[in-house]
Amino acid sequence: MKRLVIIGGGFAGVKIARELEKKFETVLIDEKDFFEFTPGILRALINPKHLKKIQVRHKNYLKKTYLIKDSVVKIKDKKIFLKNSGEIEFDYLVIATGSKYNSPIKEKNIVIADRGKKLGEYHEKLKDVKNVIIVGGGIVGVEIAGEIVSKYKNKNITLIHNKGKLMERNHPESRKIARLFLEKNKVRIIFHRKVMKYEEKILETNLKDRFLYDLAILCTGITPNSEFLDDEFLDGKNFVRVNDFLQIKGKEKIFVCGDVASIPEEKTAQNAEKHAKIVCHNILSLENKKPLKKYISKKNTILISLGKFYGIFEKNNFVMKGKIPALLKWFVEKKTMLKINTINLKN
C-alpha cells in the first residue's frame, strides 16, 4: 500500500485523511493533536468553555491514520524531515499547513486572534481591562469587536484599520451593516492607520498617533505556514504556487490546499474543503491513471458573526442581517462537529 502523508490537521487535511485513510497508508503530521473549528474560536475570548465544543482529538475519528505530533523542518526529494521525529518517506504528499497572524512583538498584553487556546487564556484579562484595541478591520477584527461589545458594555474599544473601509472585500451592504453595528455599540473606528510601533501599553501609527491600551488584539497580516519549503516553490508572499490541479509545479505527487495555497480567493474553511475534495479526486486519478480535475474558484456564502445573536449573511449580491445569520453560523459549526463526532462513534 502506498504512503500518503498529510501535513496539517485543519479542514483540508482532516477531510483528505478521512476520505483516503482506507485506501493508503495514511500519515497525518500536525503540531497539535486535535481538530479545531477555527471559525468558532473567536468566541473563546468571551467564553473559553466554547473551545471544548469546537475541538476533537484526531485519534478519536481517524482510526487508520498514523498520527505524528510534530513540525516539518524540510522536504527534500520524497522525504519529510521533522523537528523531533526524524524523517519519513512518502509516495503522495499533501501540504495543508494553513496560515497564521504574525506578531510584530512578544508582549504580554498582545494576543494573536487565530490561537484558540490563547484567546481562552485572555478571557480573564479581558474582563478586567478598560481599553481594548483591535488591529485590523477585516472579517476577523469585526467579529472580535462584535463578540466583545455583545458581552461587555463598559469597554473603550478602538478598531484601527489601514484601509478606508471595513471588510473591504465584502459586499458594500455588509460593510455598512458591520460599521453601523459597531458604531452603535460605541466602537471607535480609525481608518487609514497602520500600527508601526508597540510600546508597553501604547501603540503608535504611521501618522504618529499614539493609542493607550490595556489589551491589544492583532487581526491583520496573515502569513502562510510554508517556511519549510524552498523559495522556488513560493510566490512573493510565501504562499505555495500551485497549478490548476492543486499540484506543485513539476511535482505531480505533491498537492497543496487550504490557506497556504497561492490561490487568489478568500482563505476560508469552505474553500479549504473544496480544495481537499479536488485533491482526493486527483490522488485517486493518478493512482488509476485517469484524467485529473481542475480546481475552479467560486465565491462562497459568507457568514459573519456580530456577537452570539446577530450576524450577516452574504451570497453574491444578496445580504441579510439579524438573528438568522447568527443561527446559521451556529448551525454550520454544530453540523461540522457533529459530523466528526459521528465518525468517531461509527468507528
N, C-alpha and C positions, 0 to 999 in steps of 0.2 A: 504493500500500500504506500502511495506517495505521501510525502510530508508537506502539509500546508501550515505555514507559520503566519500568525496574525499579530501585528504589533499595535496594541491599543484596544482597550475594552470599553469603548463608548458605543454609541448607537450603531455605527457601521461595523466595527469589529465584532461586536456581540451578535449581530444579525448574521454575519458570514459564518461565524463559529457554529451557531445553532443550525444553520442550513447545511453545512458541509461536514460536520464532525463525524457523520456516519459513512462518509464517502472517502475521507482522507484521514491519515494520521495527523490530527489537528493539534496545534500548539498555540496557546494564547499567551503573549507576553504583555504584562501590564504593570505599571508602577503601583497600582492599588489592587486590592483583591476583591473589588466589588464593582458592580454596575451602578451608575447613578443617573437618575433622570435629571439631567442638567438644567432643562428649562424651569425646574421647580426649586432649584437651590437658593434662589434669591429670598424666598420666604423664610429661610433659616435665620436670616438676620433679625427677624422679629419673633420667630417661633422655631428654636433649634430642634424641637421634637419632630418637626416636619421632615428632618433628614431621614429618620427611620422609615418613613413612608415611601421614600424615593430611592432607597438603596437596597441592593440584594447581592449577596456574595456570589461570585462567578461559579464556585463549586456547587452551588445549590441548583443550578439549572443547566450547566454544561457537564454532562455525565461522561462523555467520551473524549473530552478535550483535556490535554495536559496543560496545566497552568503554571506559569513562571512569573513570580512577582519580582520584577527587576526592570532596569532601564537599559536601553540599547546604546552602545558606545560607537559602533561602526558596522557597516555592512560591506563586505568585500567578496566578490565572486558570488558563490552560493552559500556563504557563511554569515551568521549574525554573531557579533561579539558583544557579550553582556558585561555589565559593570561588575556583578558579583557571582555570576553563574557560568562563567566560561564562555563557550561558543556552541552554536547549534547550526546544523546544515538544513537547507530547505530545497524542495522541488518547486513549490509555489510560495510566494510571499505577498502579503497584503500589509501595506503601511496605512494605518488608520489612527495616527497618534494625536490628531486634533490640534488645538491651539491654546494659548494662554494669554492673559494680560500681563504685560511687563511692568514690574515695579521699578521706578527710577531711583528708589531709595529704600533701604531697610530701616523702617521706623515703627515704633510700637503702636502708634496711633493711626497707621495707614493699613487698610485692608484691601486685598485684591478681590474683585467681585466674582471671579469664577471658581473660587475654592469653597466648596460646601462646608467643610469642617471649620475653616477659618471664619466663615460667616456666622456659623453657630456659636463659635467661641466669643465673637464680638457682640453677641446679643446682650450680655450683661453690661458691657461698656456703653452700648447704645442707650440703654435705659437711663443711665445717669448723666450723659453728656448733654450739653445745651446746643453747641454749634457744630453742625454736620455739613461737610462739603462733599458733593458728588462731582467727580471729574469725568465728564463725558456725557453727551446728550443723545446718544443712540438709544436703541430699544432697552438695553440693559440698564443704563443710567436712569431712564424714565421709569422703568419698572421698579427699581430700587427706591426711587423717590416716592412712587405711588405706594409701595409697601410701608414705608416709614410714616408718611402722613396719614395713612389709613389707621395706623396703630397709635401714633403719638401726636398730640396736638400742641405740645409745648416745646417743640424743637425749632431752632433757627436753621432752616435748610437752604443752602445755596447750591445751585447746579451750574457748573462752569463748562461751557462748550466752545470748542474752537471754530465751529461753523456758525452760520447765521440762522439755522433752523434746527429744531429738534428732529431726530429720526429722519434725516434729510432724504433717505432712500425710500421712505414710505409715502403713501398717498397723502396729498395735501390735507384732506379732511381728517385723516388720522393724526397728522401733526397738529392740526388745530384743536382737536379734541384733547390730546395729551397736554398741550400747553395750557388750555383753559382749565383743565382739571388741576394741574399743578399750581397755577397762579391762584385759583380759587382756594386752594389749601395753603396759600401763603408761602409757596416755594419761590425763592428769589432766583431768577434765571439770568445768567450773564453770558451773552453771546460774543463771538469773535475774540475769545481769550484762550491762550494756550498756557497751561501751567508750566513754568520753566524751572522753578526753584522751590525746594521743600526745606523749610527750617522747622525747628521744634514749634509746632502749633501755628505756623504761618506759611501760607502758600503765596508765591509771587508769580505773576503772569508776564507774558511778553511785553505788556504795556506798563509794567512796573506796578500794577495793582497789587495790594497785599491783603490777604484774607485770613482772618483768625479762625482757627478750627480746633475742636476737641477730638473729632474723628473725621478722617478723610477716606472716601471710598473711590477707588480707581476703576473706571469702566471704559477705558479707551486704549486703543493701540494694541490689537491682538497680534501675537507673534506665533507663527506655526511651529510646532514641535518637530523640527527637521534637522536639528544640529548634528545628528549622527550621519547625515548624508553628505557626499562630496558636492561642492559648489556647482559642478557641471549639471547636476540634476535639478537645480533650484532656479527660480526666477529672481528678479531683482528684490523681491520682498521675502525671499526664503521659503515661498510655497513651492511644492514639488510639481514640476512640469509633467503633464500627462497628455496622452493622445486622446483621440475620440473614444477609445475603448477603455480608458482609465488605466492604461499601462504607462510605465516609464519608457520613454523613447529608447529603443534599442534593447529593452529588457522585457521581452514578451511575457515572462512569467512573474514579473513584479508589478503588482497593481497598487493603486493609491486611491483612497476615498476619504470622504469627510472633510473637515476644516482644513487639513494640511494640503489638500489638492489645489493646484493653481487653476481654479475654475471661477470665472467672473460671475458669481452669484452670491446670494446671502448664505452665510455659514450657519445653517440650521440643522436641527435633528432630522427634519423631514428630508432634506437634501442628502444628508449622510446615509439615511436608509435607502434612498433611491440609488445612490452610488453603489451601496452594498448589493442591491438586487442585480445590478448590471455586472458587478464583479463576480458574483456567484455564477451567473449565466455564462460569463466568458471563461472562467476557470474550467467549468464543465465542458464548454465548447472546445477549448484547447485539448482537453483530455480525449474527447471523442472526435477530434479533427473536423469540427463543424464551424461554420462562419461565426465570427464574433458580432456582438451587438453594440452599436454606438450609444453613448450617453447623450441625451438631448436635455438641456437645461430648460426648465419651465418654472414660471413664477408660482409659488405656493400660496395657500391660505396662510395668513398671519394672525396669530392671537397674541394680544398684548395685555398683560395684567396691570391694572392700576389699583393695587390692593386686592383683597380677597373677594370683594363683591362688586367690582366694577372693572370693565375692560373694553378692548377694542377688537372687533373682527374686521379683517380686511381681505378681500378677494377681488383681484383685478380692480375695477372701478366701484365696487360695492363696499361700503363701510358702515358698520353698525357699532353702537356703543351701548354700555349699560351692563346689567347683570347677566344677560345671556352669554356674551363673550367670556365673561369670567367663569361661568358654569361650564362652557365648552372647554376651556383650558383645563379646568379641574378634571373633566371627563377624559380628556386625552391622557393626562397624567395617570389617572386611575386605570384606564384601559391598558396602557403600556405596562405598568407594574403588575396588573392582574395577569396579563399575557405571560410575562416572565415567570411569575409565581405559579401559574397553571402548568407551565412546562416543568417546573420543579416538582409539582405534585404527581404529574404523569410519570415522571422518571423515578 
